[in-house]
Amino acid sequence: MCGIAGIAVLGQGPPPSADQLARMCRTITHRGPDDEGIVIRDGVGLGMRRLAIIDVQGGRQPVYNEDGTVSTVYNGEIYNFRELRRDLQSAGHVFSSQCDTEVIVHAYEQYGVEFPSRLNGMFAFALHDSRQRKLVLARDPLGIKPLYYALTPQHLIWGSEIKALLASGLIDRKLSIDAAGQFLAWEYVPGNDTLFAGIKKLRPGELLEVSLDVGQASSRIYWDIPREQEREPTSESDWAEAVSTRIRECVQRQLVSDVPLGAFLSGGVDSSLVVAAMGPAKTFSIGFDDPSYNELRYSSMVANHLGVEHITELIEPRVFDLFDDLMYFMDDPIGDFSIFPTYLVSKLARRHVTVALSGDGGDELFGGYETYVANDWARYYGYLPSRLRSGVIAPWALALKPRPSKKGLVNMFKRFVEGAGYPDELGHARWRLFVGNNLQQDVFTESAQAQLSTPIGHHIEELYQQAGSREPLNRSLYVDVKSYLCDNCLVKVDRMSMAVSLEARVPLLDKELVELAFNVPARLKAKGGRTKILLKQLAARRVPRECVYRPKEGFSIPIKQWLATDFRPLMEELLNGAKIEGEGVFKRATVERLKREHLSGAANHSHVLWSLMVFQAWRTRWLEG
């Protein structure tokens, strides 16, 4: 696991310096505290920071082919590298180390630029072919590892985090108002955009090929989730056996490590299945003193049942002290509250291990979100006369005061009615939208609104189109894998684990399991108000049923209460009316109204207020420098 950075001259531009690359690498030392590698030749500078996991002594980067004409820096793990290595050695390639990185240069020589489709793992790399004067950037199929880049008239600049690009001194810091509109709506910037105009991110499964002599770049998607295959009718037990076997294979494949390894354990379905497939393990979990946000009881039950060593920690509401520190890792920000517990459980795990397995991905592959259920309910809700829905039910629901508990009937009813009011074209994603068209017009100034060129939900509708003629539920799952998972959930896991130099692996997102999951019939995923049907059946075989069949909680913090207590001074500081007005992006009156209604308990604006706070902190640190 590493962090990478680099600069390539396009045409006759000035070459990068060692000082530039050193500055870029220093910004991502947390991603790789064990070693640094920098090389500059033929106008291309490759830099990396290494967290040593495999071949601790011999895995230094950059890595070269036999004659030194192909070099690479790489971030991630390739789980099938041993099989690929045997094939490449049989074809005559000579290896000089035991690390997985070396597979990249030899696979490129053997199979050409499309070779990433043969890799099974999480990765982002830059490969320099000095003979053909070519540079290749690529990101893994599911977007587990990040890679950002910027093209200027004279340079291509790239890195694992945006801060590395900024440290090059070659990029102007300019806000994309259009991306800010998307960020406030969804709590992340979807697709390949970022809040910086001119800085892009590679999409999952995307490859960028650059001709260094002429400065031309072309990108393409080298892997996508395959359509459902023709399948023979099989029983539920057959599917259960197939999925169970594949999960076990994927988990075992990702246990390869030359350093201590453990797992996150929430006591939910996904993490329990991962831990159950590991065998002897060391697991980690945190909780909060608010009982509606505390899952320690369930994680301890699962750990005791499986007989693993379980290490826990109870967190008091002083996480606001972490805010400034965590914003350093949010140069491509997300508005997800759960950065705090993710960071804290990563910090706990890092005291004991260097690698931790996570259960992320199960919801998106096997239908675990309540949004899928809400989308089914919305069909019946739509049968009601529109006058009744808009004139009676919606005003009544929105007038109800939110309850302090995490969910509850009132809060869920309010959220359902709110989401049902958004366009049908957004499908299940309606219930993830926090700033729709009306609020967007209220919160952005007139001058900012003129720059909001991308319609809210454009990426959702585009992904539904890309999903094509799949089963309806699989279309929704496809949208989630390509947006919410890679642009929010995996960003959170990557940034917060790497903040403490911990490698987080996600075996449920193994490419082979993803392909299998999209062939599992929809009736075994979500149906009739039930979610994650097949995975719950599998989990109930391995852990106590009460840990499996319980309301979904999610990994979060009681932010709506804390904004009125511990976090209030920070909220008032970041959302200071005079500062908001002076910047000219958001309307001061609207921001003040949102704060007032939230603090009085009249409404729960925690998602919008938190996103505004994160944006303001990002702007101060990263845009204004």
WOPE-V156158 format. One record per residue. N is the residue number from 0. RES is the residue in one small letter. PSI is psi as a letter, one per 40 degrees, with the letter a starting at -180 (* if undefined). BURIAL is I if it has 24 or more other ideal C-beta (glycine too) atoms within 12 Angstrom, else O. D_CENTER is the distance of its C-alpha to the mean C-alpha in whole Angstrom. Layout:
BEGIN
N;RES;PSI;BURIAL;D_CENTER  N;RES;PSI;BURIAL;D_CENTER
END
This chain:
BEGIN
0;m;h;I;16  1;c;i;I;17  2;g;i;I;16  3;i;i;I;18  4;a;i;I;20  5;g;i;I;23  6;i;h;I;25  7;a;h;I;27  8;v;h;I;30  9;l;h;I;31  10;g;b;O;35  11;q;f;O;37  12;g;i;O;35  13;p;i;O;35  14;p;i;O;33  15;p;i;I;31  16;s;i;O;32  17;a;d;O;31  18;d;d;O;31  19;q;d;I;28  20;l;d;I;26  21;a;d;I;27  22;r;d;I;26  23;m;d;I;23  24;c;d;I;22  25;r;d;I;23  26;t;e;I;20  27;i;f;I;18  28;t;d;I;20  29;h;d;I;18  30;r;d;I;16  31;g;g;I;19  32;p;e;I;22  33;d;d;I;25  34;d;i;I;26  35;e;i;I;26  36;g;h;I;27  37;i;h;I;28  38;v;i;I;30  39;i;h;I;31  40;r;i;O;34  41;d;f;I;35  42;g;e;I;33  43;v;h;I;29  44;g;h;I;28  45;l;h;I;25  46;g;i;I;24  47;m;i;I;22  48;r;h;I;21  49;r;h;I;21  50;l;h;I;20  51;a;h;I;23  52;i;d;I;22  53;i;h;I;24  54;d;g;I;27  55;v;d;O;27  56;q;d;O;30  57;g;e;O;30  58;g;f;I;27  59;r;i;I;27  60;q;i;I;26  61;p;i;I;26  62;v;i;I;28  63;y;i;I;30  64;n;a;I;32  65;e;d;O;36  66;d;e;O;37  67;g;e;O;35  68;t;e;O;34  69;v;h;I;30  70;s;i;I;28  71;t;i;I;24  72;v;i;I;22  73;y;i;I;19  74;n;h;I;16  75;g;a;I;15  76;e;h;I;17  77;i;h;I;19  78;y;d;I;20  79;n;f;I;23  80;f;d;I;24  81;r;d;O;27  82;e;d;O;28  83;l;d;I;27  84;r;d;I;29  85;r;d;O;32  86;d;d;O;32  87;l;d;I;32  88;q;d;O;35  89;s;d;O;37  90;a;e;O;37  91;g;e;O;38  92;h;i;I;35  93;v;h;O;36  94;f;i;I;33  95;s;e;O;34  96;s;i;O;31  97;q;e;O;29  98;c;i;I;26  99;d;d;I;23  100;t;d;I;23  101;e;d;I;26  102;v;d;I;26  103;i;d;I;24  104;v;d;I;27  105;h;d;I;29  106;a;d;I;27  107;y;d;I;27  108;e;d;I;31  109;q;d;I;32  110;y;e;O;30  111;g;a;O;29  112;v;e;I;26  113;e;e;O;24  114;f;d;I;24  115;p;d;I;20  116;s;e;I;21  117;r;e;I;23  118;l;h;I;20  119;n;h;I;18  120;g;a;I;15  121;m;h;I;12  122;f;i;I;13  123;a;h;I;14  124;f;i;I;18  125;a;h;I;20  126;l;h;I;24  127;h;h;I;27  128;d;g;I;30  129;s;d;I;33  130;r;d;O;36  131;q;e;O;34  132;r;f;I;33  133;k;i;I;29  134;l;h;I;26  135;v;h;I;23  136;l;h;I;19  137;a;i;I;17  138;r;i;I;13  139;d;i;I;12  140;p;d;I;13  141;l;e;I;9  142;g;f;I;7  143;i;d;I;7  144;k;i;I;8  145;p;i;I;9  146;l;h;I;12  147;y;i;I;14  148;y;i;I;17  149;a;h;I;20  150;l;h;I;24  151;t;i;I;27  152;p;d;O;30  153;q;e;O;31  154;h;i;I;28  155;l;h;I;24  156;i;h;I;22  157;w;i;I;19  158;g;i;I;16  159;s;d;I;13  160;e;i;I;13  161;i;d;I;15  162;k;d;I;18  163;a;d;I;19  164;l;d;I;20  165;l;d;I;21  166;a;e;I;23  167;s;d;I;25  168;g;e;O;27  169;l;e;I;27  170;i;h;I;25  171;d;h;O;26  172;r;h;I;24  173;k;h;O;24  174;l;h;I;22  175;s;h;I;21  176;i;d;I;22  177;d;d;I;21  178;a;d;I;17  179;a;d;I;18  180;g;d;I;19  181;q;d;I;16  182;f;d;I;14  183;l;d;I;17  184;a;d;I;17  185;w;e;I;13  186;e;e;I;12  187;y;i;I;10  188;v;h;I;11  189;p;i;I;11  190;g;a;I;12  191;n;e;I;13  192;d;i;I;14  193;t;i;I;14  194;l;e;I;16  195;f;h;I;18  196;a;h;O;21  197;g;e;I;21  198;i;h;I;18  199;k;i;I;16  200;k;i;I;12  201;l;h;I;13  202;r;i;I;11  203;p;h;I;11  204;g;f;I;14  205;e;i;I;16  206;l;h;I;19  207;l;h;I;20  208;e;h;I;24  209;v;h;I;26  210;s;h;O;30  211;l;d;I;31  212;d;d;O;34  213;v;e;O;34  214;g;f;I;31  215;q;h;O;29  216;a;h;I;26  217;s;i;O;25  218;s;i;I;21  219;r;i;O;21  220;i;h;I;18  221;y;e;I;20  222;w;h;I;18  223;d;i;I;17  224;i;h;I;17  225;p;i;O;21  226;r;i;O;23  227;e;h;I;25  228;q;i;O;28  229;e;h;O;31  230;r;i;O;31  231;e;i;O;34  232;p;h;O;35  233;t;i;O;34  234;s;i;O;34  235;e;d;O;31  236;s;d;O;32  237;d;d;O;32  238;w;d;I;28  239;a;d;I;28  240;e;d;O;29  241;a;d;I;27  242;v;d;I;24  243;s;d;I;25  244;t;d;O;26  245;r;d;I;23  246;i;d;I;21  247;r;d;I;23  248;e;d;O;23  249;c;d;I;20  250;v;d;I;20  251;q;d;O;23  252;r;d;I;22  253;q;e;I;19  254;l;e;I;21  255;v;h;I;23  256;s;i;I;23  257;d;e;O;26  258;v;i;I;25  259;p;i;O;24  260;l;i;I;21  261;g;a;I;20  262;a;i;I;18  263;f;h;I;16  264;l;h;I;18  265;s;e;I;18  266;g;e;I;21  267;g;a;I;19  268;v;d;I;19  269;d;d;I;16  270;s;d;I;17  271;s;d;I;21  272;l;d;I;21  273;v;d;I;19  274;v;d;I;21  275;a;d;I;24  276;a;e;I;24  277;m;d;I;23  278;g;a;O;27  279;p;h;O;28  280;a;i;I;25  281;k;h;I;24  282;t;i;I;22  283;f;i;I;20  284;s;i;I;20  285;i;i;I;20  286;g;i;I;22  287;f;i;I;23  288;d;e;O;27  289;d;h;I;26  290;p;d;O;27  291;s;e;O;25  292;y;e;I;22  293;n;h;I;23  294;e;e;I;22  295;l;d;I;24  296;r;d;O;27  297;y;d;I;25  298;s;d;I;23  299;s;d;I;27  300;m;d;I;28  301;v;d;I;26  302;a;d;I;26  303;n;d;O;30  304;h;d;I;30  305;l;e;I;29  306;g;f;O;31  307;v;i;I;28  308;e;h;O;28  309;h;h;I;26  310;i;h;I;25  311;t;i;I;24  312;e;h;I;24  313;l;h;O;25  314;i;h;I;24  315;e;i;O;26  316;p;f;I;25  317;r;f;O;25  318;v;e;I;21  319;f;d;I;22  320;d;d;O;24  321;l;e;I;20  322;f;d;I;19  323;d;d;O;21  324;d;d;O;19  325;l;d;I;16  326;m;d;I;16  327;y;d;I;17  328;f;e;I;13  329;m;f;I;12  330;d;d;I;14  331;d;g;I;11  332;p;i;I;11  333;i;i;I;9  334;g;f;I;12  335;d;h;I;11  336;f;d;I;13  337;s;e;I;12  338;i;d;I;11  339;f;d;I;15  340;p;d;I;15  341;t;d;I;12  342;y;d;I;14  343;l;d;I;17  344;v;d;I;17  345;s;d;I;15  346;k;d;I;18  347;l;d;I;21  348;a;d;I;19  349;r;d;I;20  350;r;e;O;24  351;h;d;I;24  352;v;i;I;22  353;t;e;I;20  354;v;h;I;18  355;a;h;I;16  356;l;i;I;15  357;s;i;I;12  358;g;e;I;13  359;d;i;I;9  360;g;d;I;10  361;g;d;I;14  362;d;d;I;13  363;e;d;I;12  364;l;d;I;15  365;f;e;I;18  366;g;f;I;18  367;g;e;I;17  368;y;i;I;16  369;e;e;I;19  370;t;d;I;18  371;y;d;I;20  372;v;d;I;23  373;a;d;I;23  374;n;d;I;23  375;d;d;I;26  376;w;d;I;28  377;a;d;I;28  378;r;d;O;30  379;y;d;O;33  380;y;d;I;32  381;g;e;O;33  382;y;d;O;36  383;l;i;O;37  384;p;h;O;39  385;s;d;O;37  386;r;d;O;40  387;l;d;O;39  388;r;d;O;35  389;s;d;O;35  390;g;d;O;39  391;v;c;O;39  392;i;d;I;36  393;a;d;I;33  394;p;d;O;35  395;w;d;O;36  396;a;d;I;32  397;l;d;I;31  398;a;e;O;34  399;l;h;I;33  400;k;h;O;32  401;p;i;I;29  402;r;i;O;29  403;p;d;O;28  404;s;i;O;27  405;k;d;I;23  406;k;b;I;24  407;g;i;O;27  408;l;d;O;29  409;v;d;O;30  410;n;d;I;26  411;m;d;I;25  412;f;d;I;28  413;k;d;I;27  414;r;d;I;24  415;f;d;I;25  416;v;d;I;28  417;e;d;I;26  418;g;d;I;23  419;a;e;I;26  420;g;e;I;27  421;y;i;I;25  422;p;i;O;25  423;d;d;O;26  424;e;e;O;24  425;l;e;I;20  426;g;b;I;21  427;h;d;I;19  428;a;e;I;16  429;r;d;I;19  430;w;e;I;19  431;r;e;I;15  432;l;h;I;17  433;f;e;I;19  434;v;g;I;21  435;g;a;I;23  436;n;d;O;25  437;n;d;O;28  438;l;d;I;26  439;q;d;I;25  440;q;d;O;28  441;d;d;I;29  442;v;d;I;27  443;f;i;I;27  444;t;i;I;30  445;e;d;O;32  446;s;d;O;31  447;a;d;I;28  448;q;d;O;28  449;a;e;O;30  450;q;e;O;27  451;l;g;I;24  452;s;d;O;25  453;t;h;I;22  454;p;i;O;22  455;i;h;I;20  456;g;e;I;19  457;h;d;I;19  458;h;d;I;16  459;i;d;I;16  460;e;d;I;20  461;e;d;O;19  462;l;d;I;17  463;y;d;I;19  464;q;d;O;22  465;q;d;I;20  466;a;d;I;20  467;g;a;O;24  468;s;f;O;26  469;r;i;I;24  470;e;i;I;25  471;p;d;I;24  472;l;d;I;21  473;n;d;I;20  474;r;d;I;19  475;s;d;I;17  476;l;d;I;15  477;y;d;I;15  478;v;d;I;14  479;d;d;I;11  480;v;d;I;10  481;k;e;I;10  482;s;c;I;9  483;y;d;I;7  484;l;d;I;5  485;c;d;I;4  486;d;e;I;5  487;n;c;I;4  488;c;d;I;4  489;l;d;I;2  490;v;d;I;3  491;k;d;I;5  492;v;d;I;6  493;d;d;I;7  494;r;d;I;9  495;m;d;I;11  496;s;d;I;12  497;m;d;I;13  498;a;d;I;14  499;v;e;I;17  500;s;f;I;17  501;l;h;I;16  502;e;h;I;14  503;a;h;I;12  504;r;i;I;12  505;v;g;I;11  506;p;d;I;14  507;l;e;I;14  508;l;e;I;12  509;d;h;I;15  510;k;d;I;16  511;e;d;I;19  512;l;d;I;18  513;v;d;I;16  514;e;d;I;19  515;l;d;I;21  516;a;d;I;19  517;f;e;I;20  518;n;e;I;24  519;v;h;I;24  520;p;i;I;26  521;a;d;I;25  522;r;e;O;27  523;l;e;I;26  524;k;c;I;22  525;a;h;I;23  526;k;i;O;26  527;g;f;O;29  528;g;e;O;27  529;r;i;I;25  530;t;i;I;22  531;k;f;I;21  532;i;d;I;24  533;l;d;I;24  534;l;d;I;22  535;k;d;I;24  536;q;d;I;27  537;l;d;I;26  538;a;d;I;24  539;a;e;I;28  540;r;d;I;30  541;r;d;I;28  542;v;i;I;28  543;p;h;I;30  544;r;d;O;29  545;e;e;O;29  546;c;d;I;26  547;v;d;I;25  548;y;g;O;26  549;r;i;I;25  550;p;i;O;24  551;k;h;I;20  552;e;d;I;19  553;g;i;I;15  554;f;g;I;14  555;s;a;I;15  556;i;i;I;18  557;p;g;I;21  558;i;d;I;21  559;k;d;I;23  560;q;d;I;26  561;w;d;I;25  562;l;d;I;25  563;a;e;I;28  564;t;c;O;29  565;d;d;O;27  566;f;e;I;25  567;r;d;O;28  568;p;d;O;29  569;l;d;I;26  570;m;d;I;25  571;e;d;O;29  572;e;d;O;28  573;l;d;I;25  574;l;f;I;27  575;n;h;O;30  576;g;d;O;32  577;a;d;O;34  578;k;d;O;31  579;i;d;I;29  580;e;d;O;32  581;g;d;O;33  582;e;d;I;29  583;g;e;O;30  584;v;d;I;27  585;f;i;I;27  586;k;h;I;30  587;r;d;I;31  588;a;d;O;33  589;t;d;I;30  590;v;d;I;28  591;e;d;I;31  592;r;d;I;31  593;l;d;I;28  594;k;d;I;29  595;r;d;O;32  596;e;d;I;31  597;h;d;I;28  598;l;d;I;31  599;s;e;O;33  600;g;e;O;32  601;a;d;O;32  602;a;i;I;29  603;n;g;I;25  604;h;f;I;24  605;s;d;I;21  606;h;d;I;18  607;v;d;I;20  608;l;d;I;21  609;w;d;I;18  610;s;d;I;16  611;l;d;I;20  612;m;d;I;20  613;v;d;I;17  614;f;d;I;18  615;q;d;I;21  616;a;d;I;20  617;w;d;I;18  618;r;d;I;21  619;t;d;O;23  620;r;d;I;22  621;w;d;I;20  622;l;d;I;22  623;e;e;O;25  624;g;*;O;25
END
